[in-house]
Amino acid sequence: MEMYSKPYIEMTRTASFLKTGSSFYLKKIKINAIILVIIQYWLKPMFFFERRDAEMQRSVFSLATANAKQLLILFLFSLFFSFSTKAQSTDTTFQTIDSLPIQATFLTTDALHQIYIATEEGEILKLAKDGEKLFEYNNRRLGRVSSIDATNPFNILVYYGDLATVVLLDRTLSPLKEINLFDLNIFEAQAVGLSNDNHIWIYDPISAQLKKINKAGDILFQSRHLKQVIKSTLNVSSLLERNNQLYLNDPSKGIFVFDTFGQLQQQVPIIEVQHFQLLQGQFIYLKDGFIQYYNLETGETKTSNDPYTAEATMIRFIPQQVIIAQKNKLVIISK
């Protein structure tokens, strides 16, 4: 039996190598395995004929085995590329779950796959993943919403840049705390975000420092002058902390990655981008009407030309869904 198992061994090794692909490919490879075993047993009688000359028998067997190997490899790869083509066409299919007449000025999501939207009228809406409205918050006194950080869905940070005011909301969008940064002598905070320990990060462009404050307004940490590190002035549009790394986005220079002690780790060459999502080690963002994926580990950028991004202004991904802000509506699709 050993002499007939070699093609099958090669096939299983190939299947193991391809296992790193999608579950779609893995299922198809299992089907391939069944087909190839049938082919192996179909070829089996070819190797059982008798020959008086033992040397001739070995020669014929070697030739047949080599042909069988080639047949198996060609057959497997032809099926693989066939299924690959089908998978690519399937990946572009999508179905609209809901379309809402909302003019969103800011869009984000949380770890529970809930959606947060700031509107032109200054409202903040919290939606379920299917688009159902759960809660809303409105504070016209503070004006336009600059950003929402829903890293912690039970402690949501809203920043009103015009009046340098931070509002913390609970999961029902009821106010927990209001902090006026003018009272802390921070007059032009460009970006504000939540820290992993539920404190607040601020980039102060006047002092060119990262500052960390608590809810009482006490300064817990401030970095050294970042201009000494970066050798230029930053114009930060957004700030995000994930896994003890701070990401400061300057659309004209890229995304600067700091540790929580304000030490520069790297500069990511993503420019002319206002909004991004950090998901599974990738920056996901819109640029020139296309979705782009930047892998932090490899530095590679991939572009997706999905049809639903043509009119998108902001985009967020949650499992099996994409939320798209367009000029006059919000679209939720399954993918």
N, C-alpha and C positions, 0 to 999 in steps of 0.2 A: 504493500500500500504506500510505502514511502515515496516510490518513484512517481506516483500519480498525485501526490499531495503538494509538490513544489509549486505548481501554478496557483493552487488555492492559497498557499502561504503568501505568495507575492501579492495576490489580490487582497488578502486580509490586512497585510502591512500597508498597502495603498489606502484601504478604507480607514485604517487607524490614522494615517497622515492627514486624510481629508476630514477627520472627525472634528478638527478645529473650526470647520466651516459651520454653516447654519444647520439647524435641525432638519431643514428641508433636504439638504444634500445628504445628511446621514440616513434619513429614511430611504432615499433613492439608492444609496450605496448598499443598504440591506437587500433591496430588491435586486440590485446588480449581483450581489453575492449568490442569491438563489439561482438567477439566470446562468451565472458562470459555472455553478456546480452542475447544473443540468448539461451545459456544454461539455464540461469535463467528462461526465459519464457517457455522453454521446460519443466523445472521442475515444473513450476507454477501449471499446472493441478493436480499434485500430492497432492497439499495442499488444493484443493477445493472440495474434496469428502466430503460427509455428513456422520456424525456419530450421532447416537441417544444419545450416551453417551458423554457429553461435556468433561468430564475428559479424556476419551480415545482420543478424538480429539486433546486436547492440548498435550498429551503425544506423539502421532504420529507426530504432527507438530514439536515438539521440536527435535525429532529424525531425521526427514527429514531435518530440518534446519541445524543441526550439520553435517549431511552427505553432504549437499550442500556446507557448508563452507569448509569442507575438500576437496571436489571435486574441488572447485574453486581455493584453494591455491595450490593444487598439479598440476592442469592444468596450472596455471599461471607460476609456477616455472619450470615446464618441458619445456614450451615454451621459458622461459627466458634463460635457460641454452642451449637450442638448438640454439637460436639466438646468444648467446654469442660465441659458438663454430664457428658459421658461420662468425661472426665479426672478430674473431681472424685470421681465414684463409684469409679473405678479406684484412686485414691490411697488410699482407706480400706481396701483389701483388704490382708490380711497373712496370713502362714503361720507357725505356731509351728515353730521349728527345734529347740528343746529347752526343757524345764522341769525345773529342778533343785530338790530339797528343801533349799534353803539359806536360812537367816535372815541376810540381809546387813545389817551395820551401816554399811558404807561400800562404795561402788561407784565405780570409775573405769575408764578405758581409756587406751591409749597410741597412738602414731602408727602402730604396726604392726597396729592393730585388735585387740589382745589385751585381755582383760578381767581386772580385779583386784578381788577381793572380800575384805572383812574380815568375819569371822563373829562371832556372839555368844560363841563359845568362845575367841576370840582368834587364830584361824587366819587366814592370808592365803593365798588361792588365786589362781593364775594360770591362766586358761582361754584356749583358742583361740576364735576367733570362732564356731565351731559348738558351743561348750560343753564340748569335751573338756578334761579337767584336764591341765595341763602340769607345773606345779610347785606346791609348797606350803611355807609357812614358819610356824613356830609358836614363840612366845616367851611362855609363860605367866607367866614371871617379871616381865614388864613390864606385864601386865594388858591392858586394852582398847585397841584401836587407835583413835586419834582421827582420823587422816587418812592417805591414801596419795597421793603425787604421782608419777605415772608419766610425766611429761613426757619424760624420757629413759629409754627401756626398758632401758638397760644400767646405769642408776644410779638405782634406785627409792628414794624417800624414804618412810619410815614414821615417823609421829610417835605416841608414847605420851604423852598429855598428863598422865595421873595421876602419872607419875614424871619428867616433863619430859625425855624421852629420845628422841633421833633415831637411827634405824637406817637405814643405807644397804645396799641389796641389789643383787646383780648380776642378770642376766637370768634366771638359774635360781633366783632368790630365796635365794641363798646370801649370808650376811652379809659385807659389806665393811668396815663401820665402825660403831661405836656411840659416840654423843656424848651425854654427860649435861650438860644445860644448867645444872644447879645448879652445876657446876664453873666455869661462865662467869658466875656471879652473875646468872643469868636464872632467876627462880624461878616465874613464872606465865605462861610464854609461851602466848598464846591461839591463835596460828596459826603454822604453819611450812610452807615450800614451797621448791622448787628454783628457783634462778636460771638464767638462760639459759647462764651460764658454769659450771654445775655446782657453784656454791657454794650456800649456804643462807640463805634469808630468814626472819627471825623478827619477829613483832610482840610487843614487850614492853610490856604495859599499865602496869606500875609506872612506867617511865620515859616511857611514851607515845611510844616510838620504834620505827622500823623499823631492824633491825640485819641486817647481812650478815656471815656468818662463813664461813671455809673449813673443810675437814675436820679440820684440826688444832685448831679452836676459836678461831682468831685472829679478832678483829673487824676486818673490812675496811672497813666503812662503818656509820655510824649517822646517822639523820636528826635534824633538830631536833625539839623537842617538838611532836607533831602536834596537841595540844590548842590550841596557839596558832594553828594553821592552820584547824582545823575548828570551833573554839569550843565543843566539847563532848567528852565522854568516849566513846571508842570501845569497843565490845564485839565484837571480831572473831571470826567463826566460821570463816572460811577465807581463804586467801591464795593468789594465783596470779600468776605472771609469764608474759606472752606478748608477744613483739615489743618488748621493753624497756619494757613498761608493767606496773605492779603493780596488782592488783585486790584490795582489801580489802573483805570483805563483812561489814557490820554489819546483821543482819536488821531491826533497829529503825530504821535510818537510811538504808540503801541501800548501794550499792557505790561505794567511793571509788577513783578511778583516779589513780595517782601515776606520775611518771617514776622512773627508777632513781636519781635524786638526792633523792628524797623530796619533790618539788614536786607539789602537788595540781593535777591536770589537769581533772577534772570529778567530779561526783557523779551517779551513775545512780539514778533513783528506782524501784529495785526493792526492795521491803520484804517482810518476813515470809517470806523464802526462805533456807533453810539451804544448799542445794547448787545449783550452776549449772554449765553447760558453756559455754565460749566457743568458738564454731565459726563460721567464715566471717563474722566481723564481727557475730555475733549472740549475745546471752546466751540460752541455752535452759534453762528451769527448769520445775518443777512448782509449781502453785499452785491450791488449791481443786479438785484432781482433774483439772486441765487442763494441757496443755503450752502454755507461753507463749514467744514469741520477741520479744526486744527488739532492735531494730536500733540499733547504736551510732551510725551515721552520721545516721540520720533521726530517732531518738528514738521511732519508732513501735513499738507493741506489737500482735502478732497472737496470737490464741488458737486452738488446735486441740483439737477434742473427739473425738480418737481413742478408740475403745472400750476399748483395752487399758490406758488410764491410770487407770481407775476406782479400782483398789486399789493403785496404785503409790506407793511411798515415795521412790524414787530412780529416775532414768532417765538413760541415756547413748545417744548416737547414734554409730554408725560407718557407713561407706558401705553402703547397702542394708539396714541392720539397726538394730534398737532393742533395747537391753538394759534390762529392767525389774526392779527389785527390789520385790517385794511382801512382805507380812508374813511369810509362811513359805516363800516360794519365789522363785527367780530364773527369769525367762522371757526367752528369746531369740527374737525374731521377725524375719522378713524382710519388707521393705516396699518 
